[in-house]
Structure formats: structure tokens, C-alpha cells
Amino acid sequence: MRKILVFSLALLLSACGLQAAGTAALSLVPLPASVEAGSGEFVWKNKQKVVCPGYPGDSIRKVCERFAADLQQSTGVELRMAKKGRGAVVLTLDAELAPEAYRLDVSKDGIRISAARPAGFFYAFQTVKQLMPRNVVAGKRADAPAGGWTVPAVSIVDEPRFGWRGFMLDEGRHFFGKETVKHVLDIMSTYKLNRFHWHLTEDQGWRIEVKKYPRLTEVGAWRNSRILAWKGTQPDGQRYGGFYTQDDIREIVAYARERFIEIVPEIDMPGHFQAALAAYPELSCTPDQKHEVWLRQGVSGDVMNVASPKAVQFAKDVIDELIELFPFNYIHIGGDECPTRAWEQNAECQALYAEIGAKTYRDLQGHFYRQLEQHIQSKPVAEQRHLIAWNEILGSNTDGLDLTVMAWVGADKAAQTAAGRGMDVILSPQIPYYINRKQSKDPSEPLSQGYGNETVEAVYNYKPANGVSPELLPHYIGVQANFWTEYVIEPEFLEYLMLPRLAAVAEAGWTPQERRTYDSFKQRIQADAEWYELCGFDYGKHIFK
Ligand code: ACM
């Protein structure tokens, strides 16, 4: 009865041109590009057929099988796969659609989906799950509602605004481990996020096995304090650390790819590099001194010696192993917060400064990246990668470099500068997209980095690429939320601070700006509280009634 009322309301509102309010009743996050509510509903029954077209690697069939397995887990309904013929669910290839786009038509007679690629079908099924009770999104078994397991009639034409919809997790400061990463990937995939930026190295810990440099994980993955000293806080002397073996990495890459998420590894160089220097002091500007995995928060001045041939070779070797492990065509090489003081005092760096005619010591960083770029470009095409760096790199000589800029500090201005220089940009503005910062003024809220207070509304209301001129717009390839972990002690901090703000960023990445309103989001996100509760997630409850 309640459902019928909701749908009549949806119909009435869409008839009045108030479609955003009407679609709120459908609780879809991110909101699709176009939604028209229909009348009636499709009812799932055992043994219904799913007709999936052939595709290289059988990948569309795999998408269908995954959906069928999820549906069975949460409802008990068993579907059958078929290659052709009539079916309750029929998938059709439509090469005209964009790579992640889909069309979804649900009526009492069945579910029809078209897409050009497996990703589009995957997103259509994610939408189907959100059209059902939230135990389906949660993957939790529940008793069938009175009218059976149904999907409301609807017609959706959908495609994302941006190709890059990301989330970054800092595992240098806090090591979460495989299960948490998979959990994050699951949440991302429900919200149709498609890039997991894995910040794997920091002053405080190196988290990825590199075969050629075993000390990175033997030494660099471990520190002598669980908490990081800051202002009044002192190191606690507890040994702390961990890392991913190359087998772990392969497992997680495969897990992400099943969810249409590509992983972008970050090796932060030449700053935020102290854990590597603890393992290999010869890569520093002071090889004779002792270097330790850092026990503090902040910006360390102990950075890589970018003028040292050994350090350049190290970077190339690490990149070579990353290329083997990560099939996606981007590698992030950091570049943020790198003080140049150590270079200014080092004879090798001084000589390089003169040799390349540098204007500032920051140019040494551009020179270093240029060598890495040349290294990548010299590889067979299939192994070439694009490099990404944080926006500080704009202060260096980057002329002609194939670098994508991740804009975080003064993000909008930095992005304009980068795009003006012909570089692609990803918007991850510190304020409000650093979702490790607090999300309310509630004094019981976990401590976050800095004194921020980025409410879900503030996060939602950021308008990516607002006012950017049409010539520069093609360089804006996407948006990303970042999560830094200086203060994280318990993994629950992550869930709590991520939810529901990650959904707000996902919607900025997916939904056309003109369709986005916070009021509509606030109504649609309410349904997700049930999912979070069913799974026992910690989350910011402030906007849930
Ligand atoms: C950064 O927040 N240091 C990229």
C-alpha cells in the first residue's frame, strides 16, 4: 500500500515537472541522468531467464552471474542464464552508448537493459538493486515482502558526468589490511565510484612489497609507535605496521575489477618518503645519517635525493613492478609537500640545479619526473602509463610533460592553471573533499585531521568545474574524495567519516550538475541508513531522520 502511494506521488510530481522530488521516492544514489517512473512493477520468480549477449572474455555473462548470485543471496530467488530467446531480463548491446552508460526499462513484463560495455550493464544492475529493498544492496537475506520481490516500473537513461569518480585511502599512516579495502571497494561500487587511489607509501610506512628492494617492507613497513606524535601527543612505543604482498595486491586488483573499479597506486616521491629512507638511506641527501620510519605527523624535511642516479633508478624499478601489478594506465607519483631544504644543502643537488639551469629548487622535482616519464614512454605501448601528481608540481618546470594533476590545495585555481597548460585534472579539494575531517560539531565525533568540519551538505554543495570555460572543460576528467589517516586508530573511524559523505561525492561525479540539489539527495539517501544498519556500519547519523 505504501509503495502504491509513493508511486502515485512520483507520477504526480513528474507530471507536474517536479521530477527530482518524484525520483527521490526511488532512492537512487547517485541520481541518474534521467528517470521516469512508470506504473506497476516487475515481480521476480524462481527460474526466470536472464538473456546476456556474448562479449569478449564472457564478461557480460559474468556481470549477469554476479547479479544473479547477489539476488539469490538476499532474496533466495534463483535466475537462469541464457544466450538468446525471451527472458525476464534481456540485455542488448548498443554500441552507440558511452562506455559506462546504460538504459534500463522495467515494466511488469520484464527488465530490459542496453549498454555498449560490461560496465554499463554492471551499473544498470547496481541501479536495479537500489530500486529494491535495501537488504538487496546489503546482501543480507530477508523474508519476501507481501507482494513478493519486486522492482518498480521505471525508465532510466543514465551515464556519468565524469569518467573519474574516485576515492583515496591513505594506508601509509594507518594500515587497514585486505578485508577493509575490499569493504571499501564494495561501498564504492554501490555508489558507482570507479577509481580507488591507493596511497601506499608515506613517511610513516611503506605498504607494498617490491621484490627488488625487500628492505622497503622489512624495515619501512614498521614503526615504533602506533599513534603518531603531534603537538602534545608523544609516541607510545608500540611496534606497528604491515604491508601488502604482491599476491595480496593481485587479489585486490581482481576484486576491484569485478566491481568495475580500477586501482591507481600512489608511490609518494620525492617527499613523504622517509619510510623508504629508513630502509635505504643511500637514497637520501644524508646517506651517512640514521633515518627512521617517522613517528610524527606533519611534513618531514627528510626527502629523496632527486639528483642521485641511485634514487632515479630506484623510482624506475619501483614503477616497473607497479606496471606488472596494476593493469590500469595511471600511476600516481605523489609530489605534494616536499620541502627543498635538503636539496639546497646537498652538493649533488646543487650541481644538478646548475646543470639544468633551474630557476628554483622545485625544478629538480620536474626534472626527476621527466626522467620517469621518459622511462615509461620508452616501454612497449601496452606497458606505458600516464603519471599523476599532486598540484604542487605546477610550481616546477613541467612544460611538455604528460602529467595529470590532482588538485587539492587551492584546488579550483590550481585546476584552472593545469588545464590552461593543457594538463588533465582531477578535483579533490581539501575543503570539502577530505572526508577524514569531522562531519559535524558533535563533540563525540572521532578526531580528524585538522580542525575541519565538512558536513555532508558542504560536501554535497561543492560544484566541480563551476564556471570553467568550455575550452578547458575537457581537461576536467573527474572528482575524488580523499581520506588521510594520521588520526585513525580504529578502522571504524573510516566507515563513520566516509558515510554518507562518499555518496555526496559520488553524486557530484555522476549526476549532471543541473539535476543536483541537496534537498533531493537528503531524501534519497535516507534509504541507505537501512543498508548501513543491516551491515552494522558506523556512519554519520546527522542527516538521517
Ligand atoms: C595532500 O593532502 N598532502 C595531498
Boltz pocket constraint, residues with backbone or C-beta under 6 A from the ligand:
constraints:
  - pocket:
      binder: B
      contacts: [[A, 336], [A, 337], [A, 390], [A, 408]]
      max_distance: 6.0
